Amino acid sequence: MNIEDNSNNSPESELNSSDHGDDVQRRFRYQNTYAGILGILMTDESKSIAEIFCEHHDDILVKDNDQKYTGIQIKTKDINSHPFDIGDEAIQKSFKRFVEMDLKFPNQFKGFSVISNHGFDKTSTASCIQSMIDYYMAGGQSNGKTNFGKFVKSISEQCGCSVEEVITTIKKIKLISYSSLDDIHIKLANSIKCCPRLAGITESKLNDIADIILSKFFKASSLHQDNNDSSVLFVAGTIGLSELQKELIDSKKFTRPDFIRWLEQYKEEPVQIKLKDRNKIDDIPSGSQVLSIKMDAGEIDMDNIDMLRDLKFSFEQHALTWLYKDSAKANEQYNQVTKITENLCREIFDENKIATTNDGLGMLVKVRKAIKERQEKNPELFFDCTYEHLLGVVAVLTESCKVWWSEKFDLMS
């Protein structure tokens, strides 16, 4: 009998191809991240979202200002597989769940949504979910012999209701193709960045808030309670079942006032880890990353960093025109503009250092003023560069480590 030599193998060095736990967690994180995005949207008082519930009747339950509800099911799928159609068991279960909710709580649900990372098949009308919804929205009649009719009949039998009641619910359903599993976190970051209540936060603060939002929604989805007093009191007979149920439901719920209060409070708390303090990386980050890391270390907000990044691109395009006009003079012009700008930045950095004000944003304000004054006084020194182009030069110099916004640190550590 041949015995395979596994002497060099160990549990920690070999992947278990039959263990799908990490994939399940990834999909669960997608659901919680989407709930977090809704949470950020809820902070906008012009929007209709008043409360959000996690894993309460649905994956996500949204309560609007008008006291009506929207049930949301998150359906994820391997991107290499076939998109969702009416033959998918996951879709059939979601529609069945929506019908059950509509029947149990009549006139309380204004809508239902299926959110997918993979999208919905449109290659065949007979199996297209959206085509079925559109058909019934247009007043189409159910025929038990068609795919649509068979689908509706099957759900009506499982729910013990009429075909008409199933169709009423189907008309309320929306299909939403959202981001991929990998890109959902970027969506959350962009939502935080665009949130008016968080205007001016640094990139490291943005990352902190994204992490804590995910943590909060994960706890709400997993029946986590910060203290278990209510469970203990219930077992001891001190409180009743209705009180315990209320405690459990409240642990799943986010209200607009509470979420806003938490968000604004956390905005003012110190950042736990700055970008420059992150784990060691294999190589110096790309230019765009260098700009973000260095300016973030000076506690300069994301809006200013994004603006300088855009102005850097504008200056680089402008500098290319010098090459087209006169390549012999282009380098000379480029060096003159960058050296003057670098000197202005260095003067202000040293002034701040002497004054012991390690204030990156204050430095940026002074740099802008100094560049504007110098450009107005000696425009010939900068050739045909505008004030905005010169701010783009500041970004170029930051990326090349000629300009710093905090004490210097090792980008490799």
C-alpha positions, 0 to 999 in steps of 0.5 A: 500500500502506497502511503502519501508523504504529508510530512511537510503539510500542516493545517495552517499551510494548506487551504481546506477546499471543502470549507466555505466559511470564509466565503459565507462571512464575505457574503454576510459582510456584503449584507452588513456593508449595504446596511451601513450605506443605508445608515449613512443615507438615513442621516440625510433628513431630506430622505425618507428613511427613519429606522433600519432593522437588521435580520428582523423579518428580512435581511434588512427592514427599512421603516420610512417617515410615513411609518411604512416599511420596505423589506430587503433581501440581499442575494449574492452569487459567484460572478462566474455563475449564471445571473439570477432568474426565476428558476433560482431557488434563492429568488423563489425563497425571497419572493415567498418571504415577501408574500408572507410578510405582505400577508402577515402585515397587510397595508404596511409594506410599501415595497420590497427589494432584492439586492444582488452583486451579480445582477439578473438574467435578461437573455430569456424573457420567459425566465427574466425576473424583471420581465415577470414583474413588468408583465404583472405591473402592466395588468397581465393575467396569470396563466398556470402554463407559462413560466410566470404563471407556474412561478406565481402558482407555486408561491401561492400554494406554499403560502396558502394564499390566492394567485392575486395576492402573490401578484399584488406583492410581486408588483411591489418588488424592485430588483437592484444590481449593486456592486461586486463583493470586492467593491462594496467597501468602496461604496461605503467609503464613498457614502461616508465621504459624501455625507454632509455631516462628515465633511472635512474628515481625514482619510484615516478618520473615514476608515475608522468610521467605516470599520466601526459602522460595519462592527455596529451592523454586524452586532445588530445582525447577530443578536449581540447585546452589549449587556445581557441583563435583560436575558438574565432578568427574564430567566430570573422571572423579573421581566416578562417575555414582551419586555425581553422581545422589545430588548432584542428588537431594539438591539437590531434597530438603528434610528435616525437621531441615535445614528446621527448622534453617534456619527457626530460624536465619533467624528470628534474622537481621536483617530486610532491609527493614522495611515502612516502607522499601518503595517509594513508594505512591500514597496513605497505606495503609488504617487496617489497613495503617497499624497493621501498618506502624507497629507493625512498625517498632517490631518488635512481633510479628504476634500482638500486632498482630492482637490490637490489630486485633481489640480496635480493632474491639471498641472501635469497636462499643462506641463505636457503642452510645454513639451509640444511647444518647445521641448528644449525649454520644457525641462527648464520651465518645469524645474523653475516652477517646481523649485520656486513652489518647493521653496515657498512650501519649505519656508512655511513648513519651517515657520510652523516648526519654529512656532511648534504648530504641527498643523498641516491644514494651517500650512496648506492655508499659508501655502495657498496665500503665499503662492497666490501672492507670488504668482500675482507679483511675479507671473513671469516666473511661472510662465503661463501657469495659473494659480490652480496649476501651481497648487497642482505643483504642490501635489507633485512635490508632495508625492516626490517627498519634496514637501511634507505636511507633518514630521517626516516618517518612513513610508515603508513602515 
